[in-house]
Amino acid sequence: MPMRYDLLSLEIFLAVAELGSVTRAGLRCHLATSAISKRVSELEEKVGSPLFIRNARGMQLTPAGQSLRHYARQLLDMLKRMEQELGEYGAGIKGHIRLHAITSALAQQLTLDIAGFLDAYPQVRFDVEERSGAEVVRAVSEGRADLGIIGEHTPALGLETMLYRTDEMVIAVAEGHPLATRDAVGFAEALTYEFIAPHPESSVHRLLTEQARLLGCEIKQRIRVSSFDSLCRMVSTNLGIGFIPRGVLRPYLRQFRLRALTLDEHWADRRLFMVARSIAALDPTTRAFADQLSRDRS
């Protein structure tokens, strides 16, 4: 026979697990200590194993308790999301997508992809946050985002991945730079010049430093910036060269009188990936968006 769990018992169990005390869990849940203890004992009876180690320091989870905490959190979070989404349907909103993405994705095709999806599904609501690759992975892992977009050199840390698009990394130089007369440059030669470096947690910085390391070189950098706009402004004053996706650089070429040099490297075509805790477990609205991103990649 399958074991049956009621939601209140799971909420009480999570309160005890977090607070490490039946008394404090009772205060949070507005229940008597005896009622809290009874619920925990009933859960342990169903599981057939102790969920807590009880000692002078309080209640500590056993391996069985840690497993139950993991699944109970997922279950209650999913129910909360279900209630929220169903409430939004009643308010005329047909779905809610929490998307975290790296800057270079939002600065290129992703914004247009969101607009295209909203043309087809105008009642969907998006919460979009721009983050570094590592922050995107953390947000998806912790359930603060449903779907993330990262660069291929950002570790996915156990998340499921699906190819989104590719972008081309290029070298940006001012019109007066010694390389400005060139159409292309090798990475080893580019490393002989000063760089305007991107944010150290960005996927672009990770790729830049990894490829320099493979050549046994260090990046020459005096200035580090946190946005592509600032990077292009700095490059335009000939303070250094930039390492940037071509699609991000394109709108700045005329404005700042910059040149885009093709990188003669096979790795310059960088893949971008969608990440989720489970693609199959995405709610229908987010899954439809992910499927569209997968179909529309170029």
N, C-alpha and C positions, 0 to 999 in steps of 0.2 A: 504494500500500500504506500502511495506517495505521502510524504510528510506535508502537513498543512501549517502554514504560519500566518498569524494575524499581524496586521501592520503595526498596531499599537505595541505589541510585544517586541517587534523589531526596532521601533523607535526607542523604546525603553532600553533595550540591549545596547543600542548605539550610544545612548546617553551615559550608561554605566561604563562602557568601553572608553569613552572620551574623558569622563570625569574621574574614573577610577574609584568611584565611591557610590554605594547604594543610597546613602543619605543625600549626597549632592544631586544624584539623578532624580530622587524623589522631589526635591525642591524645584528642579527644572521642569519636571513633568507634572507637578502639582498632584502628586500621589503619595500615599503613606509609604514608609520604608518597607513595611510588610508586603504591600502590594507589588513593589518593585522586586523584592526578593522572590516572591511567588512567580512572577512572570519569568524571571531568569531561570528559576528551577524548572519550570515547565519547558522552557526552551532546551535546557540541558537534557531533560528526559526525552524530548523528541529526537535530539541529535544523538543521544546515547553516549555522550562524552562531556566532561566538564568544559565549560566555556571560559572560566576564569580560575586563576590561582588566587586564593584569598589569603592574605597575610597582613602583618601590621602596617605595611606601607600602602595597603588598599587592594583594589581588584586589578589584576593583570591578566591579559588575554593568554589563553593557551593556543596552540596551533589551530585547533578547531574553532576557537573564538576568532582568531585572525581571519580565517577563511569565511566565517559567517559575516564578520564586519565588512569584508570586501564585497560580498554579494548583496548584503543588505543595503549598503550605500548605493550600489548600482540600481537596485530595484526601486528604492525610495526616490532617487534622483529621476529615474525614468517616469515614475508615477507623477512626480511634480511637473515634469515637462509635459506629460500628457494632459494634465489639468490645465496648464497654461495654454497649450495649443488649442485645446477644445474651447476654452474661454475666448480665445482669439477668433475662432471660427464664428462664435456667437456675435462677436463685435464686428464681423465683416472682414477680418484679416485671415487669409487662407494660408497659414504657415509662417514660420519664423526661423530664419537661418542665422546662426552665430558663426561668422567667418573671421578668422585671423589670418593675415597674409604678410609676407615680406614686402618691403617698400618697392623693390624692382618689379614685382608682379602687379601691384596696384598702379604703378606708374606706366605700365604698358597695357596689355590686353585685358587684364582682369576687370578693370572698371567697365570696359565695353561689354564684357561677357555678363556682368551683373545687370547692366542696362538692357541687354538683349533678353535675359531671363525675365526681367520685370515687365518688358513689353508683352511677353507671352502670359505672364502670371502677375498682373498688376496688384493683386491684393496680398502678395507675399511681403513680409517685412524682413529687412536685413539689419543686423548689427555687425558692422565691419570695423575691425581694429587693425592698425598698421603696427607690426612688431618685428623684432629681429627673428631669425630662424629658430634660435634656441627658445625664445619666448613663445613662439607659435607652438612648438612641440610641447612645451610645458602646459600651455593653455588647453590644448586638445587632450593631453594625458589626464589632466585634472578635471576635465569636463566643463571648463569655462568656455570652450569653443566646440562647435560640432564638427567643423571642417577647417583645415589649415592649408596654406600654400607655402612651401619651402623650397630652397635650392637643393640640388642633389648632394652637395657636400655637407649638409646639416644632418647629423645623425637623427634618425626617426625614433630611436629608443623604443622599439617594440610596436609602434603604431603601424597600421596598414597603409600602404602607399599605392597611388595610382598616377600614372603619367598625366601631367596637365599640358605643358607646352615646352618648347625650347626657346632660349634666347641666345643672342650672340654677344659675347664680351669683346669690347674693343678698347683701344687706347685713345683717350681724348687729349689733344694738345692745343695750345694757343696758335694762332696763325703765324706768330713770330718765332715759334719754337724751332730748333734745328731739325726736328722730325717732320715739320709741317709740310714739306715738299714731297713726302713719301705717301704711298697709298697703303702700305702694309709694313709691319715690323715684327721681328721675332721677340719672344718674351725675354730671352736672355739680354738682348740689346736694350729693351725697354727698362730693364732693371738697372741699367747704368745711370739712369736719370732719377731725380727726386720725384717722389709720388705725393699727391694729396691723398692720404689714406682714408678709407671709409671707416665707419664705426667698428670697433673690434669684435662685436658680437654678430655683425651682419654676415649673411651668407657670401656676399661679394668679398669681404675681407678674408673669410675662411678660405675661399678658393684662391685668392691672391697669395696668401701666405703659404698655403700648401704647395702651390706650384713653384714658388720661390725656394721652398725647402727642398723640393725634389731636384732642383738645380744646384743645391748647396750654396744658395745666395741669401742675403738679407735684403729686405726692402729699405731703400733710403726714404725716410719720411721725416719731415719737420712739422707737418701740419696734419691733424686728423679732424675730420668733420663728420657730422651725423646725418646729413641730408645730401641728396644728389644735387639739389639746387646750389647749396653752398660749395659743393665740390666743383661744379661747373664754373661758378664765379671765381673761385680760387685759381683754377686752371687758366681762365681767361686772362688773368694778370701775370701769367708765366711764373707762378710760384712753384709749379710742379706739373706733372702729368697725371691723368686720371685713368682708372680702370673701371669700366662702366658698361652696362648693357647698351647695345646700339639703339634699341627702341626708347630707352630712357634719355639718351643723349640727343636724339634727333631734334626735339623741339628747341634745344639750346644752341644748336650749331650756328644759326644765323644771328640769334640774339646776342651771343657772346663771342661771335667770330672764332669758332672752334673748328678743329678738324678731327674726323673720326678715322683712325688707322686700323685696318683689319689686322687681327693677330694671326700670324702664321702658325697656329697651334691647333691640334685636333680637339683639345679640350675646351677651346673657346666657345663651342656650341654647348651651352649649359642646359641641362634638363631641370625643369621645375616640376615638383610633385604635389599632388593633393595628399593630405594625411588625415586619418580618422582613427578612432579607437577600433571601430569595426565598420567597414564600408557597408556590409550587408545589414547591420543593425541601425543604420541611419534612418531617421524618420522619413516618410515618403517625400516631403518637400525638399529636404536637403539632399536626398538621394537623387531626385530629379535634377537638381542643380549640378551635382557631381557628374551625373551621366551626360548632361549637356556640355560641361567643360571637357569631358573626355572625348565626346564626339567632335567638338569644334576645334580641337587642337590642330596646330599647323606647324 
